[in-house]
């Protein structure tokens, strides 16, 4: 079915089987992280899913393209690992949203990218991957049999040519285990309330993690996503436009209980690989997330944490592989190790300092 809407990019979207499978391709990058955050923090899975549901639809209609809406992975990894409180997570997301809105609206994103440097972005990715891997291993050791079951699911997924969907398959099995042990949950509409984080949550951890997240967001969620939308859909969506929409999204959503969100090249690639060609995938996924939000209460409490540990380890491996994809491996690895041993924010700042010093010395006569 073809439906036509007016927007500044494309003019139509389709509701079809390929758009449905494309929607599921984006959920591969979202659900494992969201379930982990809900299981390991006090944040509500229902509210997290509702945030993704709303903005899948909003940005699908606005751009007329199968854009992605994903968790901000650096912040998600830190709150999962206990490096941030939920209050600090909210502060970091709001600060990142404000910076993205200002940078995008003023068209200065290009200068920010040049200042940070690609090796620094890769190093932050590696650091986030190492933090997640450490947490994943710790969780997996608390329930060896569940961890072995999860590893078997991953192995089957990879062997059958569905590596990208391996974490989603583990989440599905984990949900089945939770339903088997606790029974079917009672549907419940999420209550909506505005919550502003306390000033005490403005800490060095929240500020440092904001900086680290912005490094990943600028490179992967703005610039890389803009390039992919051009390559896949011949659409002229600037990195500044994506930064602006990410900023507005977080400033609106976080006070309502959502987690920090961004666009992402991984989600766009997933949607395209699984068949999405229009914004119909966003509309379908938004409805599916909203339905899941209604029945999510009670599922997380019974989810086997050891299986979640394997999910985090697989996500960590993907981030680590991306982090090692650089021509400046020593700097990226140094930032990654420093991020694991100290914190990601410190590693990001030190990485920028080293990168800028080298650039200046390299440019000296």
Beta strands, then each sheet from edge to edge (+ up, - down):
strand 1: 2-4
strand 2: 12-14
strand 3: 70-71
strand 4: 261-262
sheet 1: 1+ 2-
sheet 2: 3+ 4-
end
